[in-house]
Amino acid sequence: MGFLVSPMMSLFSKFTVLLLFVLWCASFTSTEAYDPLDPTGNITIKWDIISWTADGYVAVVTIYNFQQYRHIQAPGWSLGWTWAKKEVIWSMLGGQATDQGDCSKFKGNIPHCCKKSPTVVDLLPGIPYNQQTANCCKGGVISSWAQDPANAASSFQLSVGSAGTSNKTVRLPKNFTLKAPGPGYTCARAKIVKPTRFMSTDKRRITQALMTWNVTCTYSQFLAQKTPSCCVSLSSFYNDTIVPCPQCSCGCQRNNSDSGGCVDPNAPHLASVVSSLGNNNPMPLVQCTSHMCPIRVHWHVKLNYKQYWRVKVTITNFNYNMNYTQWNLVVQHPNFDNLTQIFSFNYQSLSPYSAINDTAMLWGVKFYNDLLMQAGPSGNVQSELLFRKDMSTFTFDKGWAFPRRIYFNGDNCVMPPPDAYPWLPNASSRQLTSPLVLMIAFFSALAFLYGYA
């Protein structure tokens, strides 16, 4: 009997292990935040206590954007958390809580915010100097690290009461949330780290925070939106085929009355609808297209020289309700190691893996084309790239001249399927099948004539 039970138990154990493995794999959904082109990119929130007060402390909170190409655009970030005890915010500089909450138990001085889970936003530009602090008051807009490192941080100061008054009694807030301006970021727990050191303006004295903790937030495009936000179309000088964005790349057309519907560009009342919604409204107003994407990137292989080849890149905005400020484009292509010249765009090489230089970040020239206007005649920007040929790797064959992937403002764009890429004429199906087609046509003609006779 024992001889029979043992194999069955072994089989049951193997089945159980297999089932657990399948469930474990299923737990890793598509919301993972790993980005292969920016593997270490994140937003780090640093909370520095700079002084103790009678019932709490004063802290400087700084949001650092360590993402290479994903920035926070208007209407800006909002940061939330849950207090560990019964803390209140007495006052703030450089930021404000969106809701004061119930402060009825306080007599005399009323706190700035009494909510258990406050939400803080940045102040707008032009606020009086006595309400400002360093790196504040940009309307919540934070640049990406590669595009503008000088503006890749935002700070505010707060005075916290009903809290601990020493490193042993203070408690770290919980459940941090970051919206930038919508969902997409997931924040880890706060962790106590080595206290931050500050340099004085004359660089002759160093001071140190009394206590510091960090919160790391990572981005997932799948959490940010249900559908993609951009797509890619392709064309070339050596093929008449223009490969459009895949149909329904960012959703399919629905009724104008439905949420998420599109607008006919020839509609008579389009201007009044756009003006009523206002620019930078989070609700997209997308032009009716087969792909339904707010942004389309077109990559055109334009010219072929003896030692060089040229590409034209066009970015078109189909959203009537959004001006893209400080836009950027990230392109992965094997020939970026031989980029010779770029016209009317800024360029920086990104090397997520140091041994391979195949990724480039492109963005507009300040005061010239750094603003991508809303849909319409001015709703596009374009540039040309000149590449030197590396004869050991260069070819136009089999879609090599087209990018592997493209990001717009940090979101991965939908690419056409590889078998739809414009190929060289001598690599087309015409050459492969023409002898067979001629033979079949010849014998069919003979059979037809013979039968007809």
Phi, psi and chi 1 to 4 in degrees:
 res  aa     phi    psi   chi1   chi2   chi3   chi4
   1 MET       -  -42.5 -170.3   70.7  175.7      -
   2 GLY   -60.1  -33.4      -      -      -      -
   3 PHE   -64.9  -32.8  177.1   78.6      -      -
   4 LEU   -80.4  -36.8  -66.8  174.5      -      -
   5 VAL   -68.2  -39.0  171.5      -      -      -
   6 SER   -60.3  -50.0 -179.4      -      -      -
   7 PRO   -62.6  -37.3  -21.4   32.7      -      -
   8 MET   -66.1  -41.6  -69.0 -174.9   65.4      -
   9 MET   -63.2  -39.4  -70.4  -62.2  -66.6      -
  10 SER   -63.6  -42.9  176.5      -      -      -
  11 LEU   -64.3  -40.7 -178.3   62.1      -      -
  12 PHE   -63.0  -41.6  177.1   76.7      -      -
  13 SER   -63.7  -41.9  -59.4      -      -      -
  14 LYS   -64.0  -40.5  -70.4  179.6 -180.0  178.3
  15 PHE   -64.4  -41.0  176.5   76.9      -      -
  16 THR   -62.8  -44.6  -56.3      -      -      -
  17 VAL   -61.9  -41.9  170.1      -      -      -
  18 LEU   -64.1  -41.2 -179.8   61.1      -      -
  19 LEU   -64.4  -43.1  179.0   61.6      -      -
  20 LEU   -63.5  -37.9  -69.7  173.4      -      -
  21 PHE   -64.5  -41.9  177.3   73.8      -      -
  22 VAL   -63.5  -43.4  170.0      -      -      -
  23 LEU   -64.8  -37.8  -67.6  174.3      -      -
  24 TRP   -64.4  -42.2  176.3   75.6      -      -
  25 CYS   -65.3  -39.0  -69.1      -      -      -
  26 ALA   -66.9  -24.0      -      -      -      -
  27 SER   -69.9  -18.9   67.3      -      -      -
  28 PHE   -90.1   93.7  -72.3   89.4      -      -
  29 THR   -88.5 -178.6   63.8      -      -      -
  30 SER   -74.4    5.1   58.6      -      -      -
  31 THR   -87.7    7.2   58.9      -      -      -
  32 GLU   -57.9  141.9  -66.5  -64.6  -36.8      -
  33 ALA   -97.8    9.8      -      -      -      -
  34 TYR   -72.7  131.0  175.0   74.7      -      -
  35 ASP  -115.6  114.2 -174.1  -13.6      -      -
  36 PRO   -64.0  -24.0   21.0  -31.6      -      -
  37 LEU   -91.0   -8.6  -61.9 -173.4      -      -
  38 ASP  -147.5   67.4 -169.3   13.1      -      -
  39 PRO   -63.8  -23.8   21.0  -31.6      -      -
  40 THR  -107.8    7.6   59.2      -      -      -
  41 GLY   -69.8  137.1      -      -      -      -
  42 ASN  -163.5  171.3   66.5   73.9      -      -
  43 ILE  -110.2  124.1  -73.2 -176.9      -      -
  44 THR  -109.6  127.5  -62.7      -      -      -
  45 ILE  -103.6  119.6  -58.2  161.8      -      -
  46 LYS  -110.1  126.3 -178.4  173.5  -75.7 -171.3
  47 TRP  -112.7  108.4 -166.6  -61.9      -      -
  48 ASP  -110.4  117.8  -67.1  -53.3      -      -
  49 ILE   -82.2  120.1  -64.2  177.7      -      -
  50 ILE  -105.3  -15.8   56.5  175.6      -      -
  51 SER  -163.4  154.8   63.8      -      -      -
  52 TRP   -97.1  149.2  -58.4  111.2      -      -
  53 THR  -120.3 -177.1   60.9      -      -      -
  54 ALA   -62.7  -34.0      -      -      -      -
  55 ASP  -127.7   18.0   67.2  -21.8      -      -
  56 GLY   175.9 -129.7      -      -      -      -
  57 TYR  -157.8  166.2   57.7   84.8      -      -
  58 VAL  -111.6  131.4  175.6      -      -      -
  59 ALA  -132.3  150.4      -      -      -      -
  60 VAL  -109.0  124.8  173.7      -      -      -
  61 VAL  -109.5  124.6  179.9      -      -      -
  62 THR  -123.2  131.7  -53.9      -      -      -
  63 ILE  -103.2  113.5  -56.6  171.2      -      -
  64 TYR  -102.5  127.9  -66.2   97.2      -      -
  65 ASN   -97.0   98.2 -174.4    7.4      -      -
  66 PHE   -92.3   14.2  -68.8  123.3      -      -
  67 GLN   -82.1  136.2  -61.9  172.5  115.1      -
  68 GLN   -66.3  -39.1  -67.9  -66.9  -49.7      -
  69 TYR  -135.5   -0.6   44.6   78.6      -      -
  70 ARG  -100.2  114.3 -173.5  174.5  -64.5  108.6
  71 HIS  -108.1  172.5   59.5  -94.9      -      -
  72 ILE  -105.6  114.7  -62.2  175.9      -      -
  73 GLN  -101.7  172.8   58.1 -169.4    9.2      -
  74 ALA   -58.7  144.1      -      -      -      -
  75 PRO   -85.7   19.5   30.7  -34.2      -      -
  76 GLY    92.4  178.2      -      -      -      -
  77 TRP   -80.3  157.9   56.9  -97.3      -      -
  78 SER  -140.1  131.4   60.7      -      -      -
  79 LEU  -115.2  130.0  179.6   64.8      -      -
  80 GLY  -128.6  159.2      -      -      -      -
  81 TRP  -161.6  172.8   63.9   84.2      -      -
  82 THR  -120.2  127.7  -59.6      -      -      -
  83 TRP   -67.4  146.7  -68.4  116.0      -      -
  84 ALA   -77.5  -29.7      -      -      -      -
  85 LYS  -122.8 -130.5  -61.6 -168.8  -71.7 -174.1
  86 LYS  -115.3   40.1  -63.2 -178.2  178.7 -179.5
  87 GLU   -64.7  154.7  -67.4   91.6  -24.1      -
  88 VAL  -133.1  160.2  -64.3      -      -      -
  89 ILE  -102.6  113.1  -58.4  175.0      -      -
  90 TRP   -73.5  -43.7  -79.2  112.0      -      -
  91 SER  -157.2  163.4   61.4      -      -      -
  92 MET  -142.5  151.9  -68.6 -170.3   67.6      -
  93 LEU  -127.9  137.6  -65.4  174.7      -      -
  94 GLY    77.9    0.2      -      -      -      -
  95 GLY  -162.4  172.7      -      -      -      -
  96 GLN  -152.0  149.3   62.5 -178.1    0.9      -
  97 ALA   -79.5  140.3      -      -      -      -
  98 THR   -75.1  -18.7   57.6      -      -      -
  99 ASP  -143.0  126.6 -169.6  -13.0      -      -
 100 GLN   -71.4  -35.5 -176.8 -175.1   40.0      -
 101 GLY    80.7 -171.2      -      -      -      -
 102 ASP   -88.3  106.0 -177.6    8.4      -      -
 103 CYS  -111.1   25.9  -63.1      -      -      -
 104 SER   -66.6  -20.9   58.4      -      -      -
 105 LYS   -79.5   -8.7   67.6  177.7 -177.5  179.4
 106 PHE   -94.0  136.0  -70.0   89.9      -      -
 107 LYS  -111.2  143.5  -50.8  -62.5 -179.2 -177.6
 108 GLY    80.8 -110.7      -      -      -      -
 109 ASN   -69.5  127.0  -69.8  -24.0      -      -
 110 ILE  -102.3  127.7  -56.1  -61.8      -      -
 111 PRO   -62.7  159.6  -21.3   33.0      -      -
 112 HIS   -67.7  -36.4  175.2   78.5      -      -
 113 CYS  -153.9  131.4  178.6      -      -      -
 114 CYS  -115.1    8.7  -59.1      -      -      -
 115 LYS   -71.7  146.5  -73.1 -175.5   69.6   68.5
 116 LYS   -68.1  -34.3  177.6   72.1  172.0  177.3
 117 SER  -126.4   82.9  -60.7      -      -      -
 118 PRO   -75.8  159.2   27.7  -32.9      -      -
 119 THR  -125.0  126.9  -61.4      -      -      -
 120 VAL  -113.3  140.3  171.5      -      -      -
 121 VAL  -127.2  161.6  -64.7      -      -      -
 122 ASP   -74.5  155.5 -166.2   13.8      -      -
 123 LEU   -83.3  159.9  -64.1  180.0      -      -
 124 LEU   -82.8  156.9  -62.5  174.0      -      -
 125 PRO   -60.1  149.6  -22.2   32.3      -      -
 126 GLY    89.4    5.9      -      -      -      -
 127 ILE   -69.1  148.7 -155.3   75.8      -      -
 128 PRO   -54.8  147.3  -26.4   33.5      -      -
 129 TYR   -61.0  -32.3  -73.6  111.4      -      -
 130 ASN   -72.8   -2.9   61.2   -5.1      -      -
 131 GLN  -110.1    4.4  -61.5  178.8   35.0      -
 132 GLN  -100.6  162.3  -65.0 -174.2   22.9      -
 133 THR  -142.5  172.5 -172.7      -      -      -
 134 ALA   -61.6  141.0      -      -      -      -
 135 ASN    62.6   31.3  -74.5  -36.6      -      -
 136 CYS  -113.6 -179.3   83.5      -      -      -
 137 CYS    62.1   50.2  -45.9      -      -      -
 138 LYS  -116.9   15.4  -53.6  170.9 -171.2  174.3
 139 GLY    69.8   20.2      -      -      -      -
 140 GLY    83.3    4.7      -      -      -      -
 141 VAL   -85.6  128.7  175.1      -      -      -
 142 ILE  -129.3  128.3  -55.0  179.6      -      -
 143 SER   -76.3  160.4  -61.6      -      -      -
 144 SER   -75.4  160.2   61.8      -      -      -
 145 TRP   -65.9  -40.2 -169.1 -102.7      -      -
 146 ALA   -77.9  -33.1      -      -      -      -
 147 GLN   -77.0  -41.7 -170.9  168.1   -5.7      -
 148 ASP  -156.0   78.9 -171.3    2.3      -      -
 149 PRO   -62.0  -25.5   18.9  -29.9      -      -
 150 ALA   -67.2  -23.8      -      -      -      -
 151 ASN  -117.6   30.4  -68.8  -58.5      -      -
 152 ALA   -96.7   23.0      -      -      -      -
 153 ALA  -145.4  154.7      -      -      -      -
 154 SER  -142.8  138.5 -178.8      -      -      -
 155 SER  -133.1  156.2  -61.1      -      -      -
 156 PHE  -149.4  161.1   60.0   88.5      -      -
 157 GLN  -120.4  140.3  179.7  177.9  -54.1      -
 158 LEU  -139.3  146.9   71.3  169.2      -      -
 159 SER  -106.4  117.6  176.9      -      -      -
 160 VAL  -104.1  130.9 -178.3      -      -      -
 161 GLY  -115.1  171.7      -      -      -      -
 162 SER    54.9   37.1  -58.4      -      -      -
 163 ALA  -125.3 -179.9      -      -      -      -
 164 GLY   -67.5  154.0      -      -      -      -
 165 THR  -118.6   20.2   55.2      -      -      -
 166 SER  -156.6  168.7   70.2      -      -      -
 167 ASN   -62.0  -24.6  -72.0   21.3      -      -
 168 LYS   -86.6  -23.6  -66.4 -176.6  177.8  179.2
 169 THR  -104.0  -18.0   57.4      -      -      -
 170 VAL   -71.3  145.8   73.3      -      -      -
 171 ARG  -120.4  138.0  -65.9  -68.7  178.0  -94.7
 172 LEU   -75.3  137.8  -82.9   60.1      -      -
 173 PRO   -62.5  162.4  -20.4   31.6      -      -
 174 LYS  -124.1  171.1  -57.5  175.8  -68.5 -176.1
 175 ASN    52.1   53.7  -56.8  -31.2      -      -
 176 PHE   -68.7  139.1  -82.1   85.7      -      -
 177 THR  -131.1  142.3   58.6      -      -      -
 178 LEU  -131.4  122.3  176.4   66.0      -      -
 179 LYS  -113.0  135.5  -67.3 -173.2  176.7 -179.5
 180 ALA  -142.9   67.2      -      -      -      -
 181 PRO   -85.3  -13.1   28.5  -32.7      -      -
 182 GLY  -101.4 -165.8      -      -      -      -
 183 PRO   -72.2  176.6   26.9  -33.7      -      -
 184 GLY   135.6  -25.4      -      -      -      -
 185 TYR  -101.4  137.5  -73.9   92.0      -      -
 186 THR  -118.8  126.6  -57.9      -      -      -
 187 CYS  -105.9  137.8  -61.8      -      -      -
 188 ALA   -81.1  179.4      -      -      -      -
 189 ARG   -70.7  152.0  -68.8 -177.6  179.2  180.0
 190 ALA   -68.2  138.5      -      -      -      -
 191 LYS  -128.5  132.4  -66.0  169.4   60.2  175.0
 192 ILE   -71.0  130.4  -63.0  174.8      -      -
 193 VAL  -127.6  178.0  -63.7      -      -      -
 194 LYS   -60.9  133.0 -172.3  176.5  179.7  179.4
 195 PRO   -55.8  140.1  -24.4   33.7      -      -
 196 THR   -70.1  142.6  -55.1      -      -      -
 197 ARG  -106.9  133.3  -68.5  162.3   64.2   86.3
 198 PHE  -112.5  137.4  -56.4   98.2      -      -
 199 MET   -98.9  134.9  179.2   81.4   69.7      -
 200 SER   -68.7  162.6   61.6      -      -      -
 201 THR   -62.4  -32.0   52.8      -      -      -
 202 ASP   -86.4    1.0   60.0    5.2      -      -
 203 LYS    59.5   32.2  -61.1 -177.0  179.4  179.9
 204 ARG  -114.8   -4.7  -58.7  178.3   63.5 -173.8
 205 ARG  -143.3  140.7  173.1  174.9  165.3   78.0
 206 ILE  -116.7  127.2  -65.8  176.7      -      -
 207 THR  -112.4  168.1   55.7      -      -      -
 208 GLN  -135.6  140.2 -177.7  172.3  -60.0      -
 209 ALA   -63.8  148.0      -      -      -      -
 210 LEU   -73.8  -28.4  -55.9  177.1      -      -
 211 MET  -163.5  143.2 -174.4  178.1 -177.5      -
 212 THR  -138.1  138.3  -62.2      -      -      -
 213 TRP  -135.9  152.9   57.3   79.4      -      -
 214 ASN  -116.5  149.2  -81.1    0.5      -      -
 215 VAL  -130.2  128.7  178.6      -      -      -
 216 THR  -108.5  129.4  -58.7      -      -      -
 217 CYS  -119.9  133.1  -56.4      -      -      -
 218 THR  -118.4  154.1   53.0      -      -      -
 219 TYR  -104.1  141.3  178.3   82.9      -      -
 220 SER  -131.2  121.7  168.6      -      -      -
 221 GLN   -63.1  -30.6 -177.3  176.0  -17.4      -
 222 PHE   -71.8  -27.4  -60.9   97.7      -      -
 223 LEU   -80.3  -28.5  -69.1  176.8      -      -
 224 ALA   -71.6  -38.9      -      -      -      -
 225 GLN  -153.8  152.2   62.2 -121.1  -13.5      -
 226 LYS   -74.0  -30.0  -65.8  180.0  179.9  179.0
 227 THR  -124.1  159.0   57.9      -      -      -
 228 PRO   -61.7  165.7  -21.6   32.3      -      -
 229 SER  -116.1   -1.1   57.8      -      -      -
 230 CYS  -156.6  162.2   56.0      -      -      -
 231 CYS  -145.3  170.3   64.9      -      -      -
 232 VAL  -126.6  135.2  178.8      -      -      -
 233 SER  -118.6  158.3   57.6      -      -      -
 234 LEU  -136.0  149.6  -51.5  170.2      -      -
 235 SER  -159.2  168.7   62.3      -      -      -
 236 SER  -154.6  160.9   66.6      -      -      -
 237 PHE   -72.8  -21.7   70.3   88.9      -      -
 238 TYR   -95.8    7.0   52.9   77.0      -      -
 239 ASN  -150.1  133.3 -164.8  -47.8      -      -
 240 ASP   -73.5  -12.0  -66.4  -24.0      -      -
 241 THR   -73.9  128.7  -57.6      -      -      -
 242 ILE  -105.8  115.2  -62.3  176.9      -      -
 243 VAL   -86.0  110.8  179.8      -      -      -
 244 PRO   -78.2  172.4   31.4  -34.2      -      -
 245 CYS   -59.6  142.8  -73.5      -      -      -
 246 PRO   -55.4  141.8  -25.3   34.1      -      -
 247 GLN   -61.3  138.0 -168.2  166.6    4.4      -
 248 CYS    60.2   34.0  -63.3      -      -      -
 249 SER   -56.3  -41.9  -65.4      -      -      -
 250 CYS  -116.9   24.8  -55.6      -      -      -
 251 GLY   120.0  166.9      -      -      -      -
 252 CYS  -110.3  157.2  -66.2      -      -      -
 253 GLN   -63.8  139.7  -68.3 -172.6   20.8      -
 254 ARG  -133.1 -179.2  -69.4 -175.4  -76.6  173.9
 255 ASN   -62.2  145.0 -111.3  -26.6      -      -
 256 ASN   -60.6  -28.1  -68.7   -7.1      -      -
 257 SER   -76.0  -19.4   58.2      -      -      -
 258 ASP   -78.7  154.7  -65.7  -19.0      -      -
 259 SER   -66.1  131.5  173.4      -      -      -
 260 GLY    87.3   10.0      -      -      -      -
 261 GLY   -72.8  174.5      -      -      -      -
 262 CYS  -116.0  172.4   63.1      -      -      -
 263 VAL  -124.3  133.7  175.2      -      -      -
 264 ASP   -71.9  125.7 -175.5  -11.4      -      -
 265 PRO   -63.4  -16.8   21.0  -31.6      -      -
 266 ASN   -98.1   10.7  -60.6  -44.2      -      -
 267 ALA   -63.8  137.7      -      -      -      -
 268 PRO   -67.7  -28.4   22.2  -31.9      -      -
 269 HIS  -107.0   24.9  -55.1  -64.3      -      -
 270 LEU   -62.1  -44.7  178.2   61.5      -      -
 271 ALA   -60.6  -41.4      -      -      -      -
 272 SER   -68.7  -35.9   60.0      -      -      -
 273 VAL   -65.6  -43.7  172.7      -      -      -
 274 VAL   -64.4  -44.6  172.3      -      -      -
 275 SER   -66.9  -30.9   60.3      -      -      -
 276 SER   -70.6  -31.9   65.6      -      -      -
 277 LEU   -80.4  -36.0  -72.6  172.8      -      -
 278 GLY    84.4  153.1      -      -      -      -
 279 ASN   -68.9  154.2  -70.3  -18.2      -      -
 280 ASN    61.9   21.1  -63.5  -37.3      -      -
 281 ASN   -69.5  135.6 -169.2  -62.4      -      -
 282 PRO   -64.5  -21.5   19.9  -31.4      -      -
 283 MET   -78.4  117.1  -72.8  -66.9  -66.5      -
 284 PRO   -72.6  146.6   26.3  -32.5      -      -
 285 LEU  -124.9   88.8 -170.4   64.1      -      -
 286 VAL   -95.4  139.4 -179.9      -      -      -
 287 GLN   -65.8  141.8  178.6  179.0  -39.3      -
 288 CYS   -67.1  117.4  -69.6      -      -      -
 289 THR  -140.1  171.3   58.7      -      -      -
 290 SER   -71.1  -25.6   61.3      -      -      -
 291 HIS   -97.1  -25.3   52.5   77.9      -      -
 292 MET    61.6   31.2  -72.4  -64.0  -67.9      -
 293 CYS   -97.0  142.1  -68.1      -      -      -
 294 PRO   -64.4  -31.8  -19.8   31.0      -      -
 295 ILE  -127.9  134.1  -66.3  -67.9      -      -
 296 ARG  -123.0  132.3 -177.5 -168.5   67.0 -164.9
 297 VAL  -109.1  124.2 -178.8      -      -      -
 298 HIS  -111.1  126.3 -174.2   73.8      -      -
 299 TRP  -110.7  114.2  179.3  -79.5      -      -
 300 HIS  -118.3  119.2  174.5   63.8      -      -
 301 VAL   -76.9  107.4 -178.8      -      -      -
 302 LYS   -91.6  -51.0 -174.9  176.7 -178.9  179.7
 303 LEU  -140.8  157.4  -68.6  169.5      -      -
 304 ASN  -128.8  119.9 -178.5   31.8      -      -
 305 TYR  -107.8 -179.9  -52.6  106.2      -      -
 306 LYS   -65.5  -44.8 -175.9  176.2 -179.2  180.0
 307 GLN  -115.2   -3.4  -65.0 -177.6  -15.6      -
 308 TYR  -137.3  164.4  -60.4   91.1      -      -
 309 TRP  -142.8  153.1   61.7  -68.2      -      -
 310 ARG  -124.4  141.3 -174.1 -174.9  -70.6 -103.6
 311 VAL  -125.3  141.6  167.8      -      -      -
 312 LYS  -112.0  128.5 -177.2  176.7 -179.6  179.8
 313 VAL  -114.9  127.9  177.5      -      -      -
 314 THR  -125.9  129.8  -54.9      -      -      -
 315 ILE  -111.5  122.5  -52.9  169.7      -      -
 316 THR  -117.2  132.3  -55.1      -      -      -
 317 ASN   -98.0  117.3 -176.2    3.2      -      -
 318 PHE  -100.8    8.1  -70.3   95.8      -      -
 319 ASN   -97.8  115.3 -171.5   -5.4      -      -
 320 TYR   -74.1   -7.1  -73.7  101.1      -      -
 321 ASN  -116.6   16.0 -152.5   30.7      -      -
 322 MET  -148.0  124.0 -175.9   69.2  177.3      -
 323 ASN   -96.8  126.2  -69.6  -29.2      -      -
 324 TYR   -92.8  106.2  -68.5   91.0      -      -
 325 THR   -88.7  141.9   57.8      -      -      -
 326 GLN    51.8   44.7  -67.6 -172.4  -37.2      -
 327 TRP   -66.0  159.7   60.5  -93.0      -      -
 328 ASN  -150.0  158.3   65.2   62.4      -      -
 329 LEU  -129.2  132.2 -161.8   69.8      -      -
 330 VAL  -115.5  125.6  174.0      -      -      -
 331 VAL  -125.2  133.6 -175.7      -      -      -
 332 GLN  -110.2  118.4 -172.8  179.7   37.7      -
 333 HIS  -151.3  139.2 -171.5  -78.5      -      -
 334 PRO   -65.5  -16.3   19.3  -31.3      -      -
 335 ASN   -94.8    5.7 -150.2 -155.5      -      -
 336 PHE   -65.9  -16.0  -90.5  115.3      -      -
 337 ASP   -67.3  -17.5 -163.8   29.7      -      -
 338 ASN  -118.9   26.5  -63.9  -53.4      -      -
 339 LEU   -66.9  124.9  179.9   65.0      -      -
 340 THR   -99.2  -43.5  -57.9      -      -      -
 341 GLN  -153.2  146.9 -168.9  172.7    1.1      -
 342 ILE  -132.5  139.1 -176.2  168.6      -      -
 343 PHE  -110.3  128.7  -54.2   88.2      -      -
 344 SER    65.5    9.6   72.6      -      -      -
 345 PHE  -126.1  153.4  -80.0    0.4      -      -
 346 ASN   -81.8  154.9  -71.0  -53.1      -      -
 347 TYR  -140.6  139.7  159.1   78.6      -      -
 348 GLN  -145.7  134.6  179.8  170.7  -35.6      -
 349 SER   -76.9  134.6  173.5      -      -      -
 350 LEU  -111.7  129.3  -61.0  179.0      -      -
 351 SER  -125.8   79.1  -59.3      -      -      -
 352 PRO   -61.3  -27.4   19.6  -29.7      -      -
 353 TYR  -126.2  109.0  -51.7   99.4      -      -
 354 SER   -55.4  -27.3   55.8      -      -      -
 355 ALA   -77.1  -14.2      -      -      -      -
 356 ILE  -122.5  123.4  -54.4  173.2      -      -
 357 ASN  -110.2   80.5 -179.2   19.4      -      -
 358 ASP  -127.9   10.7   65.5  -11.1      -      -
 359 THR  -125.7  130.8  -52.8      -      -      -
 360 ALA  -127.3  146.4      -      -      -      -
 361 MET  -111.5  128.3  177.3  176.1  167.6      -
 362 LEU  -120.4  140.7  -45.8  175.0      -      -
 363 TRP  -152.7  168.1   68.3   96.3      -      -
 364 GLY   -74.1  158.2      -      -      -      -
 365 VAL   -80.4  132.8  177.7      -      -      -
 366 LYS   -58.3  135.5 -164.1  170.1 -178.2   62.8
 367 PHE    66.6    8.6  -55.1  123.3      -      -
 368 TYR  -120.4  -62.4  175.2   60.0      -      -
 369 ASN  -141.9   29.4   57.6   -0.6      -      -
 370 ASP   -80.8   -6.0   59.5  -28.0      -      -
 371 LEU  -112.1  116.6  175.3   64.1      -      -
 372 LEU   -93.4  106.7  177.9   54.9      -      -
 373 MET   -67.6  162.4  -60.9  -66.7  -70.7      -
 374 GLN   -65.6  168.1   63.3 -171.8   24.8      -
 375 ALA   -52.9  140.5      -      -      -      -
 376 GLY   144.0 -168.2      -      -      -      -
 377 PRO   -59.1  -32.7  -21.6   31.6      -      -
 378 SER   -97.6    8.6  -58.2      -      -      -
 379 GLY   -86.0   45.9      -      -      -      -
 380 ASN  -155.4  154.3   69.7   86.4      -      -
 381 VAL  -132.6  150.9  -68.9      -      -      -
 382 GLN  -150.1  157.3   52.7 -168.5   -6.2      -
 383 SER  -155.5  168.8  179.7      -      -      -
 384 GLU  -125.0  145.3  -65.8 -169.2    3.3      -
 385 LEU  -120.3  134.7  -68.8   73.2      -      -
 386 LEU  -111.5  121.6 -173.3   66.1      -      -
 387 PHE  -111.8  142.9  -65.5   95.3      -      -
 388 ARG   -87.5  142.8 -180.0  174.8   54.2   82.3
 389 LYS   -81.4  129.7  -67.0  179.8 -179.9  178.0
 390 ASP  -103.7  103.4 -179.6   -2.0      -      -
 391 MET   -62.8  -18.2  -67.0  -53.0  175.9      -
 392 SER   -74.0  -22.9   62.7      -      -      -
 393 THR  -126.1  -19.8   58.5      -      -      -
 394 PHE   -69.2  138.2  174.4   80.1      -      -
 395 THR  -166.7  150.6  177.7      -      -      -
 396 PHE   -95.2   -3.4  -79.7  138.4      -      -
 397 ASP   -74.8  147.2 -164.8   16.2      -      -
 398 LYS    56.5   37.6  -62.0  179.9 -179.5  177.3
 399 GLY    73.9   15.8      -      -      -      -
 400 TRP   -62.8  -30.2 -178.5   91.6      -      -
 401 ALA   -74.4   -5.0      -      -      -      -
 402 PHE  -104.4  153.5  -61.2  104.0      -      -
 403 PRO   -69.3  155.4   23.4  -32.2      -      -
 404 ARG   -80.0  -40.3  -55.8  -61.4  177.9  -97.3
 405 ARG  -156.6  155.6   69.6  179.4   80.1 -168.6
 406 ILE  -137.0  134.5  -71.7 -178.3      -      -
 407 TYR  -113.5  141.2  -71.8    9.6      -      -
 408 PHE  -119.1  123.6  178.5   81.8      -      -
 409 ASN    49.6   37.1  -83.0    0.2      -      -
 410 GLY    87.4   -3.3      -      -      -      -
 411 ASP  -104.0  135.4  -76.5  -17.8      -      -
 412 ASN   -70.7  125.1 -160.9   -2.4      -      -
 413 CYS   -87.4  150.9  -60.4      -      -      -
 414 VAL   -76.3  124.0  177.5      -      -      -
 415 MET   -96.4  152.1  -61.3  -73.9  -63.5      -
 416 PRO   -65.1  157.4  -17.7   29.9      -      -
 417 PRO   -65.2  144.4   19.9  -30.4      -      -
 418 PRO   -56.9  -32.6  -24.3   33.6      -      -
 419 ASP   -73.9   -6.5   59.7  -10.3      -      -
 420 ALA   -96.7   -5.0      -      -      -      -
 421 TYR   -60.8  145.4  -75.5   19.6      -      -
 422 PRO   -65.9  117.8  -17.2   30.4      -      -
 423 TRP  -100.3  164.4  -78.8   21.3      -      -
 424 LEU   -61.2  145.5  -76.3  169.9      -      -
 425 PRO   -56.8  -36.7  -26.0   34.1      -      -
 426 ASN   -76.4   -2.8   61.4    1.5      -      -
 427 ALA  -110.9    8.0      -      -      -      -
 428 SER   -80.1  169.4   66.6      -      -      -
 429 SER   -66.9  -17.7   59.0      -      -      -
 430 ARG   -61.4  -43.4 -173.2  166.5   59.0 -114.7
 431 GLN   -70.0  -38.1  179.0 -165.1   11.9      -
 432 LEU   -69.3  -31.5  -63.5  175.8      -      -
 433 THR  -107.6   -8.4   59.6      -      -      -
 434 SER   -60.4  -43.0   56.5      -      -      -
 435 PRO   -60.5  -41.7  -22.3   34.7      -      -
 436 LEU   -66.0  -41.2  179.5   60.4      -      -
 437 VAL   -64.4  -41.5  169.2      -      -      -
 438 LEU   -62.8  -42.0  -72.8  172.8      -      -
 439 MET   -64.4  -45.3 -171.5  178.8  -64.0      -
 440 ILE   -63.4  -41.8  -67.0  173.6      -      -
 441 ALA   -64.1  -38.9      -      -      -      -
 442 PHE   -63.8  -50.5  175.4   74.5      -      -
 443 PHE   -68.5  -32.2  -76.5  109.4      -      -
 444 SER   -65.8  -39.9  -62.6      -      -      -
 445 ALA   -64.1  -43.1      -      -      -      -
 446 LEU   -61.4  -46.1  -75.9  178.7      -      -
 447 ALA   -61.6  -38.9      -      -      -      -
 448 PHE   -65.8  -44.7  176.3   79.6      -      -
 449 LEU   -66.1  -39.8  -70.9  172.4      -      -
 450 TYR   -65.3  -42.5  179.2   76.9      -      -
 451 GLY   -68.8  -37.2      -      -      -      -
 452 TYR   -66.3  -37.0 -177.1   80.0      -      -
 453 ALA   -68.9      -      -      -      -      -
